[in-house]
Amino acid sequence: MIETPRDLYDGVILDHSKQPRNFGPLANPTHHADGRNPICGDEISIFLDLNEQTLAQITFSGQGCAISKASASLMTEYLSRLSLEEAKVRAKEILELLAKDFEGDPFERYGELGALTAVRRYPARLKCATLAWHTFLAALAGETTASTE
């Protein structure tokens, strides 16, 4: 049975949008990328501090819609302090989760990140939810820009 995601603007999305976690640039990031969603104007910058093979710190800055900002905030909490390989695998897993139907309850498996699955009912908002994740992967790969196009 496929679970119906909660409302797009549920408490998790609104909370992370109004009070984003890990918001603001790092003073001396080891990696950085800027992401743009030209369709709706979201702009997100991801800052990473890599310590050997660990994601020591991840922050973001920028402006955009509630979905874009909440997704970036949730991402920083979810990926923080993981190994680089695990962070990369999990980021790709979340992008896949947002792109297709999910068996079961996404909240059970992904916690608060499950709130992002509601964007599947609003295809125009999918790029808003995925921008930070694409930008994270670009920064990790040493690229300086990312786009949803």
C-alpha positions as CSV (number, residue, x, y, z in Angstrom):
1,M,0.0,0.0,0.0
2,I,1.3,3.4,-0.9
3,E,0.9,6.0,1.9
4,T,-0.4,9.4,1.0
5,P,2.0,12.1,2.1
6,R,0.9,14.8,4.4
7,D,-0.2,18.2,3.2
8,L,2.6,20.1,1.3
9,Y,2.6,22.8,3.9
10,D,2.4,20.7,7.0
11,G,4.1,21.7,10.3
12,V,7.5,20.3,9.3
13,I,7.7,22.4,6.1
14,L,6.5,25.5,7.8
15,D,8.8,25.1,10.8
16,H,11.9,24.6,8.7
17,S,11.0,27.4,6.3
18,K,10.4,29.9,9.1
19,Q,13.2,28.8,11.3
20,P,15.8,27.1,9.1
21,R,18.5,25.1,10.7
22,N,22.1,25.5,9.8
23,F,21.3,28.8,7.9
24,G,24.2,31.1,6.9
25,P,27.5,30.7,5.2
26,L,30.6,29.0,6.7
27,A,33.6,31.3,7.2
28,N,36.0,28.9,5.5
29,P,34.2,26.2,3.6
30,T,36.2,23.5,1.9
31,H,33.5,23.2,-0.8
32,H,30.8,25.5,-2.0
33,A,28.2,25.5,-4.7
34,D,25.4,27.9,-5.8
35,G,22.1,26.4,-7.0
36,R,19.4,28.1,-9.1
37,N,15.9,27.2,-10.0
38,P,15.1,29.6,-12.9
39,I,11.5,28.6,-13.0
40,C,10.5,30.1,-9.6
41,G,13.6,32.1,-8.7
42,D,15.0,29.9,-5.8
43,E,18.6,30.6,-5.0
44,I,20.5,28.3,-2.6
45,S,24.2,28.2,-1.7
46,I,25.6,25.1,0.0
47,F,28.7,25.3,2.2
48,L,30.6,22.2,3.3
49,D,33.5,21.7,5.7
50,L,35.0,18.3,4.8
51,N,37.2,16.7,7.4
52,E,39.1,13.8,5.8
53,Q,36.2,11.5,4.8
54,T,33.5,13.1,7.0
55,L,31.1,15.9,6.4
56,A,32.1,17.9,9.5
57,Q,29.6,20.8,8.8
58,I,27.0,21.7,6.2
59,T,25.1,25.0,6.0
60,F,23.1,26.9,3.4
61,S,22.1,30.4,2.6
62,G,19.8,31.9,0.0
63,Q,16.3,32.8,-0.7
64,G,13.4,31.0,-2.2
65,C,10.0,29.5,-1.5
66,A,9.0,27.7,1.7
67,I,9.6,24.3,0.0
68,S,13.1,25.2,-1.2
69,K,14.2,26.6,2.2
70,A,12.6,23.8,4.2
71,S,14.2,21.2,2.0
72,A,17.7,22.8,2.5
73,S,17.2,23.0,6.2
74,L,16.0,19.4,6.5
75,M,18.9,18.3,4.3
76,T,21.6,19.9,6.5
77,E,20.2,18.1,9.5
78,Y,19.9,14.8,7.7
79,L,23.4,14.7,6.2
80,S,25.3,16.4,9.0
81,R,28.3,14.5,10.3
82,L,28.0,11.6,7.9
83,S,30.9,10.1,6.0
84,L,31.2,11.6,2.5
85,E,30.2,8.4,0.8
86,E,27.2,7.9,3.1
87,A,26.0,11.5,2.6
88,K,26.3,11.1,-1.2
89,V,24.4,7.9,-1.2
90,R,21.6,9.3,1.1
91,A,21.3,12.5,-1.0
92,K,20.8,10.4,-4.2
93,E,18.3,8.2,-2.3
94,I,16.3,11.3,-1.3
95,L,16.3,12.6,-4.9
96,E,15.0,9.2,-6.0
97,L,12.4,9.2,-3.2
98,L,11.0,12.5,-4.4
99,A,10.9,11.3,-8.0
100,K,8.8,8.2,-7.6
101,D,6.1,6.5,-5.5
102,F,7.3,5.1,-2.2
103,E,6.0,1.9,-0.6
104,G,5.1,2.4,3.0
105,D,5.2,5.4,5.3
106,P,8.1,7.8,4.3
107,F,8.0,9.3,7.8
108,E,8.7,5.9,9.3
109,R,11.8,5.5,7.2
110,Y,13.0,9.1,6.8
111,G,11.6,11.0,9.8
112,E,10.8,14.6,9.1
113,L,12.2,14.3,5.6
114,G,9.0,12.3,4.8
115,A,7.2,15.7,4.6
116,L,9.0,16.4,1.3
117,T,7.3,13.5,-0.4
118,A,4.1,15.7,-0.6
119,V,5.7,17.5,-3.5
120,R,5.0,14.6,-5.8
121,R,1.4,15.7,-5.9
122,Y,2.6,19.1,-7.1
123,P,5.0,18.4,-10.0
124,A,5.8,22.1,-10.4
125,R,7.2,22.2,-6.9
126,L,9.5,19.2,-7.3
127,K,12.4,21.4,-8.5
128,C,12.0,23.5,-5.4
129,A,12.4,20.5,-3.1
130,T,15.4,19.0,-5.0
131,L,17.4,22.1,-5.6
132,A,19.4,21.9,-2.3
133,W,20.1,18.2,-2.8
134,H,21.4,18.8,-6.4
135,T,23.5,21.7,-5.1
136,F,24.9,19.6,-2.3
137,L,26.0,16.9,-4.8
138,A,27.6,19.6,-7.0
139,A,29.5,21.0,-4.0
140,L,30.7,17.5,-3.0
141,A,31.9,16.9,-6.6
142,G,33.9,20.2,-6.5
143,E,31.5,21.9,-8.9
144,T,30.6,25.6,-8.2
145,T,27.1,25.7,-9.7
146,A,24.0,23.5,-9.9
147,S,20.6,24.0,-11.6
148,T,17.3,22.2,-11.7
149,E,17.3,22.5,-15.5
